[in-house]
Amino acid sequence: MSLITRGLRVCYGSSLPAIALTSTANKFRPFCRTYSVTQKQVPKKMAAERTLPQIFKFVDKNAESYKALLKEAVAIPSVSCDPKYRDDCVRMVHWMQDKLQEVGASTELRDVGYQTIDDKQIKLPPVLIGSLGNVPTKNTICVYGHLDVQPALKSDGWETEPFDLQERNGKLYGRGSTDDKGPVLGWLHAINAYKGIGEELPVNLKFIFECMEESGSEGLDELLMEKLKPEGFFDNVDYVCISDNYWLGTTKPCITYGLRGISYYFLEVECAKMDLHSGVYGGTVHEAMSDLIYLMNTLVDKDGKILITDVYKSVAPLVESEKKLYNSIDFDPEAYRQSIAAHKLAHNGVKEQLLMHRWRYPSLSLHGIEGAAFQPGAKTVIPGKVIGKFSIRIVPNQEPEEIEQLVFDYINKKWAERGSPNKMRITAQSGRAWTENPNHPHYQAAARATKLIYQTDPDMSREGGSIPVTITLQEASSRNVLLLPMGAGDDMAHSQNEKLNVRNYIEGIKLFAAYLYEVGILPK
């Protein structure tokens, strides 16, 4: 799941180039709607009581080969934010193309142009487009996933090399294991399982796999909206499925129907054209770092309340029917606290408050300072220019342009109050929040599949993270979009020691196979 989004309002320096928003105004679905679903009659050979148990047995039998293939994928350091790994990103796309072709899919690599980094034009990795099956009587699912990963070094605090998948205590540790290489391979293994027992796939499949999701999915919006949609790629798509998120906790599965958006900011302060020696220049210049720390300290209080004027004004009001939903969600605040080794949780650890502030209220996080000394040891430099990075996770009814303007106005006001002679500049890049209808037949099919695998009804949950392509796929296809997680809530995606539980990986493959079956019996 990405931390950076598309739809740049203003582009700063070496960050992503400006991309015009291609999506229309946000249209939020009704929270609940009642559907009557009549399932199709299916051939006896495709009956669930015969086919799915055979598939599950096949998956269990081939578990070691699935781990081996994930190890192969993790070994490719497809870090999209660093140009020195660009060849590895391209290699990763070609690797996945070969795997899709091996299961019989037709594939195509689509060029999405270049990006500008440090005033240099660097070619973007191609997007992998695929198709498997074209039976008019079958439903068609479009599957999206990403093949790129966040940076990782053993020196960051990993117990083992991040690009060498290691199994310890039933967990598969490696960068990209859960975000998102494991889930992407899960679809491949589910297809292979059907083929392995000699059964036809119950649905047609289309694939969109990119290798820039962790860096804003540059070029993907244009490909989807301006090329694939006019070309008719989505014409026969009935449903869209994404597996790039996680369970709420560690024991109970969930299906996700909402995501927060994100508004990411680059706050730059410059005091000199070069870094300075503090022993020579200290006390004689207005230091940029002091100004930046002042500004960033005005954004949020110790309890997480955002201090930016009117930022909560447009948040959708909490209605009683929604409030009741939080009571039934399976979520253990103490287990959550222990999983991240936090000293204390916000909001006094109250379950309902934690969930609401994770899902339906905005939050502001400070991420770091570019240009500051971060290496071990004492460095006595005065940075000539520093860039503070922070973001606001935005929620339904909050539009990115509105939030950006509130932030700009607030920062400019605080800067005037500071009275510094230094240069200040703030830029932003944003993506909207997304919601779907959890009572849609597509969601109910996924719920049946989940219950079959895990013997419990999944929680219908929202998530605090952002996957901007979700909205684009929704608008490009005009179809229901569903997020079907494979990983657990403690997988530590983007962090040190990212992992995917062996149980979640193997049972997740079965879940994908069962999901294909359940969607296959929905009315066409």
N, C-alpha and C positions, 0 to 999 in steps of 0.2 A: 504494500500500500504506500502510495506516494505521499511525501511531505510537501511537494511542490506542485503547483497546479498550472493549468493552461489559462489563457485569457489574460495576457499581460496588459495592464492599463498603462504602465510606464516601465520602460526597460532601463535597468541600471548597468552600466559598464559591461563587465564580463558575464553578467547573468544572461538568462535566456532572452533571445530577441523578441520584440513585440509581435504578438499575433492577434489579429482581429478576432473578436468573438463572433463565431458563426452560429451560435445557438440563439433561439428565440427566447422571449421572456419566460421565466420559470413558471411552470404550471404544476401546482401541487395536487396530487390525487386526493379524493375523499379518504378519510381515515378508514372507514369501513363501508363495505357494500356487500349485499347478499347475492350469491350466484347459485344457480341450479345447474349441476353438472351431470350429464348422462354419459357414462363411459361407453366406448365403442366395444362391440363384440370382437374378440381377438381369436386368432387361430389357436387350436388346442396346444400346438407345439410351442406357442409363446405364452402359455399360461404361467403365471407367476410361481405357482407351486412346483412347476417343473424346471423352468428356465433359470430363475434367480438362484435357487440353491446350488445348481450346477456351476453357475458363475462364481458364487461365493467360494465354493470348494476350489475352483480353478485359481482364484485370487490367492487364497491361503497357500496353495501349493507353489505358487510362483513368487512368494514374498521376497525371497532372497534376490531374485533377479530384478525386482522393482527397486530394492535398495541399491543394487549395483548400478542401475541406470541413473538413479538420483545422484550417486557419487560421481558419476561421469559428468553429469550436468553441472553440479556444484564446482567441479574442478575448473570450469571455464570462468575466469574472473570478469564477468560481463558488467563491469561498473560503468554506468552510463554517464555519471557526472564528471568523469576524468578523461580527457581526450587521449591519454596514453593507453587507455583500455579500449579504445574504439574498435580496434581490430578484433579484440576478444568479443565485443558485442556483435559484430558482424558474424564472427565464427559461431556464436551461440545461435543466431538466427538460422544459419545454414545447417547446423547440427539438428535443430528442431525440424527444419524442413525435411531432412533425410528421414527422421523418425515418422513424420506424418505420411510420407510417401511409402514407407514400409508397411503401413496398415491400409494402404490403398487410396489415400486421399490425393486429390489433385491439388497442386499448390502453385503459388505465384508470389514472387517477391516484388513488392511495390516500393518504388523510390519516393521518399518524402522530402528530398532536398537537403539543404545545408543549415547549420546553425552558426552563429557568430560567438566566438569565445576569444577574449583578449584581442579583438579586432581581426581575428583570423576566421576564415570560412572553413568549417569542418563538416564533412559529409555525415549525414545522419544514417544510422543503421536502417536497412530496409524493413518494412513491415511484412510479416508473413501472413498471407491470406490462403485459406484452404477450404476444400469442399469434399464431403464424403457422402455419397448417396443423393439421388434425385428422383425419388419415388413420389409421384404427385399425391398419393393417398396417405402418405406419412407426414406427420408434423416435422417441422424443421427448427432446430435449435441453433442459434449463433452463440458460440463460446468465445469469450475473451479471456486472455491472460497475458502476463508479461514475463520476459526472460531476463531482464536486467536486474541488478542488485545494488544495494548501498555499499559504500566503501567499507573495507574491513582489514585490519592488521592484527596480528597476534599481540603486538605490543599495546593494543588498545585495551587489553584485558581478557582476551580469549584464552581458554585453557589449552586449546589446540589450534593448529593452523586453520583459519576460517574457510579456506577453499579446498580443504581436504575433509570430506564428510567422515565423521567418526560416530560410531554407535556406543553409547554408554547408558546403562540402566534403562534400556527401552526407549532411548531418545536418540535422534539423528541430528548431530550438531554440525552446522555448516552454514555459511552465508548463502541465502536464497533457498534453504531447505523448506521453509514454510512460506516465504515471500519472494517469489511465487512459483519457484521451479517444481516443488513437490506437487502442488495442486495442478499445474499445467500437465505434468507427467501423469497425474491421476486420470485425466481424460484419455490419454493414450492407452493406459493400462486397462481402463474400462472397455474401450473399443476392442483391444486385444482379447479380453476375456470372452466377449461375445463370439469373436472369431474362433477362439480356442475351443469352444464347445460346439462349434458348427452352427451357430444361430445368426440370423440376420440382425443387424441393428434395428431396433424398433422405431428409430427416427432418422431423418437426414441431419447431417451436421455441417455447419460452417464454422470456420475458425478465423480469429483475428488475434495474432500474437505479435506484440511489439517488444522493442528492447530499449525504450526511452521513458518508461512510466515513472521511474524514480527521479527523472529530471524534467518532468513537465509534459511528457508525451508530445514533444515537439513534432509538428507536422501531422499528427494523427487526426485532429479535428478536420483539417482540410481534406485529408484522404477520405474520411468517412462521409462528410457532408457534401463535398464538392466533386468527388470522383465515384466512390463506391455506391452512394445513394443514387445519383443520376444514371449510373451504369446498370442499376437494377439488382445489385448484390443483395439487398434486403427485401426484395419483392416477395419472395416465397418464405421469408423467415416468419415463424409464428411466435417464438419466444427467444429471449436473450438470457444467458446465464454467465455470471462472473464468480470465480472463486479466488478472491484476493482479500479475504478478511478472516476473522477468527471467532471462535466461540466467546461468549461473555466470560465464562469461567473455565474450569478444567475438566468438568465431569459431564455436563449436560450440553447437548448440541443445540444450535439455534439456527434460524434463518433470518437474514437481515433485510429489512424493508426501508431503511432510511439511513442517510449519512449526513454528517455536518459538512458544510463547505469550508473553504479556507481563504483567508486574505493574508498574504505574506508580505512583509515589509523589509526594506533595506534602508536603514537610517545612517547617513554618511555625514561625518564631521571632519573637516580638514583644517589644520593649523599651520602646516608647512608643506613644501613640495617634496620633502624627504624626511626620513627618520632622523632623530636628533639624539645626541649624547646627553643624558640627564646631568652629568657632571659639568658640562660646558654650557648647556642651554637651560637647565632647570632653574626656574624662578624668573626667567626673562621672557617666556612665551606663554600665551594662553593655550593650555594643552587641550588637544582634541578629546583625549580619553576622559578627562574630567567633565567636559560638556556632554559627551555621549552617556556617561554613567548617570549624570543628572537627568537627562531626558528619559532614559529607559526606566529610571526609578519612579517616574511619574505615571507609568502606564497601568500598574496593577498593585493592589495592596497585599499584605501578608496572607490574607485569607482567600486570595484569588479573585476578588472583586475587581472588575475592569473599571478604571477611573476615567476613561475617555467619555466626554460629555455625550449623553443621549444614545450610547451604544446599545442599551437594552430596550430602547423605545419601541422598536418595530418587532421585537420577539413575539412569536405567536402566543396568545394567552393560554394558560393551562386550564383545560376544562375538566370537569369531574370524571368523565368517561375515560380520558387519558390517564388521569391521576390514579384511577383504580388499577390500571394495567401494571403499574410498577409494583403493586403489592404481591402479584403472583409470579413475578420473574424470579427464577432461581439464581440468586446471587448472594454470596457470603462475603461481607465486607472484610472480616478478619482474615479469611483465606486470601482474599485479594491483596490485603496489606502485606501479609507474609510473603506472597509470591514475588513482591518487588522489594522486600526488606525495607519498607517505609517505616519511619518512626511513628507517624500518626497520620491518619487520613483527614482530609478536609471535611467540613460539614458534620463534625463529630462522629463520622463513620456511619451515619444513618443511611441505610440501604437506598431508600427511595430518593433521598437528596443526592446521593452519589450518582445514581443512574440518571437522574434528570440533568445534573450538571455535566455529565459525560455525553449525553445524547441530545437534549433539547434546549440547553442554554449555551450561550457563547462562552468561550474561554480564551484567555490570552497567555501565551508562553513566550519567554525569552530564550533564544536559541544559542546565541554566541556573538562574538565580536571578531570580525575579520580585520587583520592588521595588527592585532595585539600579540604580545609574546605568549606562547602557549607551551613551548618546549620546556623540559625539566631544566632546573638551574636558574641562577639569578641573571636576568638580562636587564640592563639599565637603560634601555632605549626609551625615548619619547616618540611614540608613533606619530608620523606626520599626518596620516589619515587613518581613520578607523570606521568600520561599517558595522553597526549593530543590526542583528537580525531577530525579528520577532514575528509572531503570527497570531491571528484571531481565528478560531474555529467558529464559523458562522452557521446559523440555523434557519429553518424555514421562516419566511417573511423578511429575512434580512437579505438585501441585495448587495452584491459586492461593491457596486459604484457608490451606494449610500454609505457603506462602512468605510470605504477608502476616504471619502470626503470628510467624514467625521474625524478620522485619524489625522489626516493632513491638517485640518483646521486646529485640532487640539495640539499637535506638535508645533505648528507655527506659533500658536499662542504661548506655549511654554518656552519656546526659543526666544520670543520677544521678551518674556519675563526674565530670562537668563541674562540677556544683554551682552552676549559674547560677540567679539569681533570676528570670530571664525566663520567659515563657510559651512552651511548645513543644507543637506538635500535629502528628501525622502521619496522613495518610489515603491510601487506595489505591484503584485500579481495575484490574481484571485480566481476562485471558482465557486460556483453556487452549491447550496445544499440540495439534497435529493431525497424524495420520498416516493414510495409505491404503496399499493393496496395489498395488505397481507391476507385479505380474504379472496383474492383473485384465484381462479382454478389452478393457475401455474404454481402459486405458493402452496396450495393444498396438495398438489401432486408431489412437490418437494417435501412437504410435511409427512405424507404417507411413506415416502422413500426413507426419510430419516427415522421414522418410528420403526420401520422394518429392520433397520440396521442396529439401532441403539435401544430398541424396546422402550422408548419413551417419546412422548410428544415434544417436539422442539419448542423452545421459546421463540416467539416472534419478536425480534429485537431491532433496535436501531443501533447505530455505531457512531462513535465520536470522531473517527477518522474520515478521510476524504478520498474518493476515487473519481476524479472529474470525468473520466470517460463514461461513467455510468449515465450521466445526463446526455452526453453526446449520442450514445448508443440508443437511449430511449427516444431521442428526437429523430435520429437517422432512420430507425426501424419502425417507429410508431407502434412498438410492441411492448409488452410487459417485460420488465427487467428484474431479475432475481439474483441475490447474492447468497451463494451456497458455500459456507465455510468448510474447510477441511481441518485447519489447525486449531489448537487450543489457545485459551486466553493468556497463557504464560509462555508463549513461544518466543517472545523477545525479538520480534522482527525489528530490524534496523539497529538492534543493540548488540552488545557483546554476547557471545554464546547463543546466537539464534539457533533454534532447534525445531524439529517436528517429531512428535511422539510416533513411535512405530505403530502404535494402535491407531492413531488418527490417520496415518498414511494408508495403512492397509484397509481399515474400515472405511476410510474416505473413498478409496477406489470402489469398494462395494456400494457405497452411497451413490457415487456418480452413475454406476451401472443401474442401480435401482431407480434413480431419478430419470434416466433415459427411458426405462421401461414405463414408469408412471406417466411421463409426458407422452409417450407413444400411444397410450390408451385414452388420452383426452380427445374430445371431438375435434375433428379437423375443421 
